[in-house]
Amino acid sequence: MGDKTQTHPGAAGRARAADHPASVRNVVLVGHSGSGKTTLVEALALTAGAVNRAGRVEDGGSISDYDEIEHRQQRSVQLSLVPVEWDGIKINVLDTPGYADFVGELRAGLRAADAALFVVSASDGVDGSTRMVWEECAAVGMPRAIVITHLEAARADFEEMTRVCAEAFGADDPDAVLPLYLPLRGPQGPDGHAPATGLVGLLTQKLFDYSSGERKESEPGEDQLPQLEEARNRLIEGIIAESEDETLMDRYLGGEQVDVKTLIEDLERAVARGAFFPVLAAAPAAEGAKQGIGTVELLELITRGFPTPLEHEAPAVTTIDGGPRELRPCDPEGPLVAEVVKTSSDPYVGRVSLVRVFSGTLRPDETVHVSGHGLADRGHEDHDVDERVGALSTPFGKQQRPVTHVIAGDLACVAKLGRAETGDTLSAKDDPLLMEPWQMPDPLLPLAIQAHSKPDEDKLSQGLARLVAEDPTMRLEQNQDTHQVVLWCLGEAHADVALERLRSRYGVQVDVVPHRVSLRETFADRSAGRGRHVKQSGGHGQYAICEIEVEPLPGGSGIEFVDKVVGGAVPRQFIPSVEKGVRTQAARGVAAGHPLIDIRVTLLDGKAHSVDSSDAAFQTAGALALREAAADARIHLLEPVAEVTVLVGDDYVGPVMSDLSGRRGRVLGTEQVGSGRTLIRAEVPEIEIGRYAIDLRSLSHGTARFDRRYARHEPMPPQVAERIRQQEREAS
């Protein structure tokens, strides 16, 4: 890293099946939308010889953003794997979407990777969401590096952006975030901007010129060395500070010249254990060039500085019934444990599962056990099934390149696992195991849909089932109160992609309809009602009379039924019939068609006929009595109230609290969480937070997160209740 002079593509650049975990590197690219992740992946593939021109395979398609939806929306919407080879090492590059709505794909990439490469645009800087992901990686000790892109931009300033990155990512130790190279600038253009033409290595003090389209190494001039001295000394001190050799700092301060090879080895070890975070620079290859600026240096960092899968502690593994199970880390000869990190559908192959193998070796045509547990709240039922593995392959754009096996530490695609869903565990048929699922964000934006036509209705359930199988950040709800089909998504872009996939992949046209919350009704005061059901039309008649009293109860009480009939006015066998009629009518509602709750219904009196009274007659009388009691009473419309917690930066606490108050929310309290963050607790009517996932993101510039859970139903303010009733009348 830094002293290497290799300038040729490694082993034709095309990934193969790895034979040992030590020859694998799994790296995920993280950064906001537009930071240049996909362009960087394409530049790395070009430098490694995996493609003959930037980002293109033999059929002309892109190696990363190859989905038709990505072409139409001009942005990444899913995790993609681009395997390349460099210096005998297979590198699995995981390109993730930068848009917040697809954070589920990002988390899947973090799960599958052993190190993260944070991509920062020199013209845009570091946004709040990227800082949050950095903190998540820091919490689990994931090794990280930073690459600054868009050096060709007129406002690009590598030195300034390095300082910004040190402030954003080096809060605990700014000297652990330092550049390994500085850009070389060419002549100034008409706009006064001098484009980058190469790099100079601070440790080796060698120049790497890319101006010819290919990396060429040379020695710096004597006049250039003083310009590098300050940055070089700071880098050396930063590396020595993280060195495992405790005597090195004393020797350095004593004036000893530390060997460059020793510094590079210490740097590589510090990067691999997540103690030092180098900053690099990269620019895409020019038309006709074989290498982009900084791509060789990045590939060297990945292969020599990032950890192997052997150094990555695997997630916890248990038996199917939850018993603990100890496994040797990343052992190709151990029991099979693999995880589905992404599921997609191919029109020709069917379901394709991208898996990371954590233990054992996966081979085609063998039967494996598929376990899915812990996602029932997302519409993913627990399941344990045996399935036969189809073909194994590594993806490259739309192409699938066959491989003979997949060892522990490697990633590959598995065809024809019909029941496997994202997050599932694959294990040996005779030794079924389960991996602890990774943390995924809750989908908090409701999207109510209905089939556009009868043929669409027939295909809708199957299409929705496939959608949620592919994406655990999407939740499917069949609301029994509102009779709506609701897809819970992470944001508008997430919802748009879901609708587009329903249409283009599964041939289902749907209409989006207003989302309705589950309202309730209750009595505001005591009331009485008489239900009289008397009919005689020849033959067997119907006769039932009952008198009831209804009174309100505290919230959460449900419906109580009390029998106070004396003297057998209502025969004992018909009292349950009256109760059934009352409860059936309560479920249908008495004012606006919403379920009636939190009341006590007392049966006081009634009349029966020895021949014409029946179970059905008293059920009808009970319902009529409740309706009559409601006609003479004030009926409250109840709305669901959610407990909301918002984690937000201190700079946005005021605007967020003001916004919650404007939504009829009650702020219950705040507390400091770590440095610069505040947790706000509030209760807010659910009808006011249907689009809060979108509004909060806008209000906090993407830096806030919130959770919600149902608390209770409570009376709606009269003016709001009247507005809702008017809307319901117009809709009907």
VENPE-V635963 format. One record per backbone hydrogen bond with DSSP energy under -0.5 kcal/mol. CO is the residue of the C=O (numbers start at 1). NH is the residue of the N-H. Records with the same first field share a line. If there is no record, write none. Layout:
BEGIN
CO->NH, NH
END
This chain:
BEGIN
9->11
10->13
11->14
13->85
20->23
21->24, 309
23->90
24->309
25->27, 92
26->114, 115
27->94
28->117
29->96
30->119
32->35
36->40
37->41
38->42
39->43
40->44
41->45
42->46, 55
43->47
44->48
45->50, 51
46->49
53->56
55->63
56->52, 53
57->60
61->57
63->397
64->66
67->71
68->72
69->73
70->74, 75
80->95
82->93
83->15
84->91
86->89
89->86, 91
90->25, 92
91->84, 93
92->27, 94
93->82, 95
94->29, 96
95->80
98->33
99->102
100->103
102->105, 106
103->107
104->108
105->109
106->110
107->111
108->112
109->113
114->143
115->28
116->118, 145
117->30, 119
118->120, 147
120->149
121->125
125->121, 127
127->131
128->132
129->133
130->134
131->135
132->136
133->137
134->138
135->139
136->140
137->141, 142
138->141
143->116
145->118
146->280
147->120, 149
148->282
149->122
150->153
153->156
157->161
158->162
159->163
160->164
161->165
162->166
163->167
164->168
165->169
166->170
173->176
174->177
176->178, 277
178->279
180->202, 203
182->200
184->197, 198
187->195
189->192
193->189, 195
195->186
197->210, 211
198->184
199->208
200->182
201->205
205->220
206->201
207->209, 218
208->199, 210
209->216
210->213
213->290, 291
216->209
218->207
221->224, 225
222->226
224->227, 228
225->228, 229
226->230
228->232
229->233
230->234
231->235
232->236
233->237
234->238
235->239
236->240
237->241
238->242
239->242
240->243
244->246
245->248
247->251
248->252
249->253
250->254
251->256
252->255
256->258
259->263
260->264
261->265
262->266
263->267
264->268
265->269
266->270
267->271
268->272
269->273
270->275, 276
271->274
276->278
277->178
278->146
279->180, 181
280->148
282->151
286->289
292->295
293->283
294->298
295->299
296->300
297->301
298->302
299->303
300->304
301->305, 306
308->311
309->312
311->313
316->436
317->325
318->434
319->322
323->319
328->331
330->332
331->334, 360
336->428
337->358, 359
338->426
339->341, 356
340->423
342->354
344->352
346->350
350->346
351->416, 417
352->344, 354
353->355, 414
354->341, 342
355->357, 412
356->339, 358
357->409
358->330
359->337
360->408
362->406
363->366
366->389
367->429
368->387
369->371, 427
370->385
371->425
372->383
375->378, 380
376->379
378->476
379->381
383->372
385->370
387->368, 389
389->365
390->365
391->415
392->403
393->413
394->401
395->83
396->399
399->396
400->402
401->394
404->364
406->362
407->410
410->357
412->355
413->393
414->353
415->390
416->418
421->424
424->340
425->371
426->338
427->369
428->431
431->428
432->320
434->318
442->444
444->446
445->489
447->487
448->513
449->485
450->511
453->457
454->458
455->459
456->460
457->461
459->463
460->464
461->465
462->466
463->467
464->468
465->469
466->470
467->471
469->422
470->343, 472
471->474
475->488
477->479, 486
478->480
479->483
484->479, 486
485->449
486->477, 488
487->447, 489
488->475
489->444, 445
491->495
492->496
493->497
494->498
495->499
496->500
497->501
498->502
499->503
500->504
501->505, 506
502->508
503->507
507->509
508->510
509->452
511->450
513->448
517->519
520->638
521->597
522->636
527->550
529->548
530->532
531->533, 546
532->534
533->544
535->542
542->535
544->533
545->607
546->531
547->604, 605
548->529
549->602
550->527
551->600
554->557
558->599
560->601
562->564, 603
566->569
569->571
571->574, 575
572->575, 576
574->578
575->579
576->580
577->581
578->582
579->583
580->584
581->585
582->586
583->587
584->588
585->589
586->596
595->521
598->553
599->560
600->551, 602
601->562, 603
602->549, 604
603->564
605->547
607->545
609->613
612->543
614->618
615->619
616->620
617->621
618->622
619->623
620->624
621->625
622->626
623->627
624->628
625->629
626->630
627->631
628->632
629->632
630->633
633->635
634->524, 525, 636
636->522, 638
637->716
638->520
639->714
640->686
641->711, 712
642->644, 684
643->709
644->682
645->707
646->648, 680
647->705
648->678
649->652
650->653
652->656
653->657
654->658
655->659
656->660
657->661
658->662
659->663
660->663, 665
661->664
665->667
666->683
669->681
671->679
672->674
674->676
676->650
677->673
678->648, 680
679->671
680->646
681->668, 669
682->644
683->666
684->642
685->688
686->689
689->692
690->446
691->694, 695
692->696
693->697
694->698
695->699
696->700
697->702
698->701
700->703
705->647
707->645
709->643
712->641
714->639
717->721
718->722
719->723
720->724
721->725
722->726
723->727
724->728
725->729
726->730
727->731
728->732
END
